[in-house]
Amino acid sequence: MNFLEKIVKTKLSEIERAKEILPLKELKKLAGISNYQHRSLYDSLKKEGEIKIIAEIKKMSPSAGNLIVDGFDLISIAKEYESAGASAISVLTDFKFFGGRKQHLSQVKSNVKISVLRKDFIIDEYQIYETKYIGADAFLLIVKIIDDVQLEDYLWLAKEIGLDVLVEVHDKHDIARALKISPYPKLIGINNRDLETFRVDINRSIELCEILPDDVVKVSESGINSREDVVKISNAGFDAILVGESLMRAGNRIGKIFELLGKN
């Protein structure tokens, strides 16, 4: 069993337990009265100008282990990201593999003014209502771990309850599946990390970018460590980058964002 299969199997068990504690019917009611203000991730990344950055908060990962070098002050990190010019913040909410918690996202949303993306492994509609309930503006939807019916249903559900979706693809097959939906998603991320082996190669983004339609907001995810990487990705046609590990490891996170955005 590879990493991705192990994560999905664990997630299925977690969702079943969550449904026992808070049934879907009750969760829908809570999501419906959520009073968090929506901040469009799409609009944040669509703006003209230099490449945008989605700065990610995560404590650990299966491939890199613990990423915290100076203590995990969630709110301080979020505020640093915002002050440095991040257009959005991605928050890992998976606990077992990434050390995240759902309440981390709610805390971030309440302490910044920019869009907040929920990063998790979404495989059930329950998680989408949960995403609305905890205050996220958008969520990551990984094409590889759901079927075509789920992909279309989840995109429509997100639109219905007022959430943006960053649709994550890994290869030409994933892109073909995403683009055959009508209307196709306008916010697509290419993950440079192979989720089966966890190896990273930013050339994956560069090779696949040209397949995406011009009206899609394009995001390159994972393995982006230097200004040189960002320039390559920007020149390939991307609107934004999602950066996690290099920021979490940085002693000076504000300085690292300045470096990546060419502000130094």
C-alpha positions as CSV (number, residue, x, y, z in Angstrom):
1,M,0.0,0.0,0.0
2,N,1.5,3.4,-1.1
3,F,1.4,6.6,1.0
4,L,-1.7,7.9,-0.8
5,E,-3.7,4.7,-0.3
6,K,-2.8,4.6,3.4
7,I,-3.9,8.2,3.9
8,V,-7.2,7.6,2.1
9,K,-7.9,4.5,4.1
10,T,-7.3,6.3,7.3
11,K,-9.5,9.2,6.2
12,L,-12.4,6.9,5.5
13,S,-12.3,5.7,9.1
14,E,-12.0,9.2,10.4
15,I,-15.1,10.3,8.5
16,E,-17.2,7.4,9.8
17,R,-16.2,8.3,13.3
18,A,-17.0,12.0,12.7
19,K,-20.5,11.1,11.4
20,E,-21.2,9.2,14.6
21,I,-20.3,12.2,16.7
22,L,-22.0,14.8,14.5
23,P,-24.4,13.3,11.9
24,L,-24.4,14.9,8.4
25,K,-27.9,16.3,8.9
26,E,-26.8,18.3,11.9
27,L,-23.5,19.3,10.3
28,K,-25.5,20.8,7.3
29,K,-27.5,22.9,9.7
30,L,-24.4,24.2,11.4
31,A,-22.7,24.9,8.0
32,G,-25.8,26.8,6.9
33,I,-25.6,29.2,9.8
34,S,-21.9,29.7,9.7
35,N,-21.2,33.4,9.9
36,Y,-17.6,33.5,8.6
37,Q,-17.2,36.0,5.8
38,H,-16.3,34.4,2.5
39,R,-13.1,35.7,0.8
40,S,-12.7,34.4,-2.7
41,L,-9.5,32.5,-3.4
42,Y,-10.1,32.7,-7.1
43,D,-10.3,36.5,-7.0
44,S,-7.2,36.7,-4.8
45,L,-5.1,34.8,-7.3
46,K,-6.7,36.1,-10.5
47,K,-5.5,39.7,-10.0
48,E,-3.1,41.0,-12.6
49,G,0.5,41.5,-11.7
50,E,3.3,39.4,-10.2
51,I,2.9,35.7,-9.3
52,K,0.9,35.2,-6.1
53,I,1.7,33.0,-3.2
54,I,-0.4,30.7,-1.1
55,A,1.6,30.3,2.0
56,E,1.0,27.0,3.8
57,I,0.9,26.1,7.5
58,K,1.8,22.5,8.4
59,K,3.6,20.9,11.3
60,M,4.9,17.8,9.6
61,S,4.6,15.6,6.5
62,P,5.1,11.9,5.8
63,S,8.1,12.7,3.5
64,A,9.9,15.4,5.6
65,G,8.9,14.6,9.2
66,N,8.7,17.5,11.6
67,L,8.9,20.9,9.9
68,I,8.9,23.1,13.0
69,V,12.3,24.7,13.8
70,D,11.2,27.5,16.2
71,G,8.0,26.4,17.9
72,F,4.5,26.2,16.4
73,D,2.8,29.5,17.1
74,L,-0.1,29.2,14.6
75,I,-1.4,32.7,14.7
76,S,2.0,34.3,14.6
77,I,2.9,32.3,11.5
78,A,-0.4,33.3,9.8
79,K,0.2,36.9,10.5
80,E,3.7,36.8,9.2
81,Y,2.5,35.3,6.0
82,E,-0.1,38.0,5.6
83,S,2.3,40.8,6.4
84,A,4.8,39.5,3.9
85,G,2.3,39.7,1.1
86,A,0.8,36.2,0.8
87,S,-2.4,36.3,-1.2
88,A,-3.9,33.3,0.7
89,I,-3.0,30.9,3.5
90,S,-3.3,27.1,3.2
91,V,-3.9,25.2,6.4
92,L,-3.4,21.5,6.7
93,T,-6.2,20.0,8.7
94,D,-5.2,16.3,8.6
95,F,-3.9,15.2,12.0
96,K,-2.4,11.8,11.7
97,F,0.0,12.4,8.8
98,F,0.5,16.2,8.9
99,G,-0.1,17.2,12.5
100,G,-3.0,19.5,11.6
101,R,-6.4,20.1,13.2
102,K,-9.6,21.6,12.0
103,Q,-9.6,24.2,14.7
104,H,-6.2,25.5,13.3
105,L,-8.1,26.7,10.2
106,S,-10.8,28.4,12.2
107,Q,-8.1,30.1,14.3
108,V,-6.3,31.3,11.2
109,K,-9.5,32.6,9.6
110,S,-10.3,34.7,12.6
111,N,-6.9,36.3,12.7
112,V,-6.1,37.3,9.1
113,K,-8.0,39.2,6.4
114,I,-6.9,37.1,3.4
115,S,-8.4,33.9,1.9
116,V,-7.9,30.6,3.8
117,L,-7.7,27.3,1.9
118,R,-8.4,24.0,3.7
119,K,-5.7,21.4,2.7
120,D,-6.9,17.9,3.3
121,F,-7.9,14.7,1.5
122,I,-11.5,15.3,0.6
123,I,-13.4,12.1,-0.3
124,D,-16.9,12.6,1.1
125,E,-19.5,15.4,1.0
126,Y,-19.4,15.4,4.8
127,Q,-16.0,17.1,4.6
128,I,-17.3,19.8,2.3
129,Y,-20.0,20.8,4.7
130,E,-17.4,20.6,7.5
131,T,-15.1,22.9,5.5
132,K,-17.9,25.5,5.4
133,Y,-18.6,25.1,9.1
134,I,-15.0,25.7,10.2
135,G,-14.7,28.8,8.1
136,A,-12.6,28.0,5.1
137,D,-13.0,30.0,1.9
138,A,-11.9,27.2,-0.3
139,F,-10.7,23.6,-0.2
140,L,-8.3,21.4,-2.1
141,L,-9.9,18.7,-4.2
142,I,-7.5,16.0,-5.4
143,V,-8.7,14.4,-8.6
144,K,-6.7,11.3,-8.2
145,I,-8.5,10.1,-5.0
146,I,-12.1,10.5,-6.2
147,D,-14.1,9.3,-9.2
148,D,-15.7,11.4,-12.0
149,V,-19.1,11.5,-10.3
150,Q,-17.7,12.7,-7.1
151,L,-15.6,15.3,-8.8
152,E,-18.5,16.9,-10.5
153,D,-20.9,16.5,-7.5
154,Y,-18.3,18.1,-5.1
155,L,-17.7,21.0,-7.5
156,W,-21.4,21.7,-7.7
157,L,-21.9,21.3,-4.0
158,A,-19.1,23.8,-3.3
159,K,-20.6,26.3,-5.6
160,E,-24.0,25.8,-3.9
161,I,-22.7,26.5,-0.4
162,G,-20.3,29.3,-1.4
163,L,-16.9,27.7,-1.4
164,D,-14.1,28.0,-3.9
165,V,-12.2,24.8,-5.0
166,L,-8.6,24.4,-5.9
167,V,-8.7,21.3,-8.1
168,E,-5.4,19.4,-7.8
169,V,-4.0,17.4,-10.8
170,H,-0.9,15.3,-11.2
171,D,-0.8,14.2,-14.8
172,K,-2.5,14.5,-18.2
173,H,-5.2,12.0,-17.2
174,D,-6.2,14.0,-14.2
175,I,-6.3,17.2,-16.3
176,A,-8.5,15.5,-18.9
177,R,-10.9,14.3,-16.2
178,A,-11.2,17.8,-14.7
179,L,-11.7,19.6,-18.1
180,K,-14.5,17.3,-19.3
181,I,-16.7,18.7,-16.6
182,S,-19.0,21.5,-17.9
183,P,-18.3,24.1,-16.9
184,Y,-14.7,23.0,-16.1
185,P,-13.0,24.3,-12.9
186,K,-11.3,27.7,-13.3
187,L,-8.9,27.1,-10.4
188,I,-6.4,24.3,-11.0
189,G,-3.3,23.3,-9.2
190,I,-0.5,21.1,-10.5
191,N,1.2,19.2,-7.7
192,N,4.9,18.6,-8.3
193,R,4.9,15.9,-5.7
194,D,4.1,12.3,-6.7
195,L,1.6,11.4,-4.0
196,E,2.4,7.7,-4.3
197,T,6.2,8.0,-3.9
198,F,6.4,11.6,-2.5
199,R,9.2,12.5,-4.9
200,V,9.1,16.1,-6.1
201,D,10.0,17.7,-9.5
202,I,8.9,21.2,-10.5
203,N,9.3,20.3,-14.2
204,R,6.0,18.5,-13.8
205,S,4.2,21.9,-13.6
206,I,6.2,23.3,-16.5
207,E,5.4,20.4,-18.7
208,L,1.6,20.3,-17.9
209,C,0.9,24.0,-17.7
210,E,0.5,24.4,-21.5
211,I,-2.4,21.8,-21.5
212,L,-4.6,24.0,-19.3
213,P,-6.9,26.5,-20.9
214,D,-6.0,30.2,-20.8
215,D,-8.9,31.2,-18.6
216,V,-7.9,28.8,-15.8
217,V,-6.1,30.3,-12.8
218,K,-3.0,28.1,-12.6
219,V,-1.3,27.2,-9.3
220,S,2.0,25.2,-9.0
221,E,2.3,23.3,-5.8
222,S,5.2,21.7,-3.8
223,G,8.9,21.7,-4.2
224,I,9.3,25.4,-4.7
225,N,12.3,26.5,-2.7
226,S,14.0,29.5,-4.4
227,R,13.5,32.6,-6.5
228,E,14.9,30.7,-9.4
229,D,12.1,28.1,-9.1
230,V,9.5,30.8,-8.9
231,V,10.8,32.6,-12.1
232,K,10.7,29.3,-14.0
233,I,7.2,28.6,-12.9
234,S,6.0,32.2,-13.6
235,N,7.6,32.1,-17.1
236,A,5.7,28.8,-17.8
237,G,2.4,30.7,-17.3
238,F,1.4,30.1,-13.7
239,D,-0.6,32.7,-11.7
240,A,0.3,31.4,-8.3
241,I,2.5,29.1,-6.2
242,L,1.6,27.1,-3.1
243,V,4.6,26.9,-0.8
244,G,4.8,25.0,2.5
245,E,7.9,23.2,3.6
246,S,10.5,25.8,2.6
247,L,8.4,28.4,4.5
248,M,7.9,26.3,7.6
249,R,11.6,25.5,7.8
250,A,12.7,29.1,7.3
251,G,14.1,30.9,10.3
252,N,12.8,34.1,8.8
253,R,9.5,33.4,7.1
254,I,8.8,37.0,6.1
255,G,12.2,37.2,4.5
256,K,11.6,33.9,2.7
257,I,8.4,35.1,1.1
258,F,10.2,38.3,0.1
259,E,12.9,36.2,-1.5
260,L,10.4,34.0,-3.4
261,L,8.4,37.0,-4.6
262,G,11.5,38.9,-5.6
263,K,11.0,41.7,-3.1
264,N,14.5,41.7,-1.7
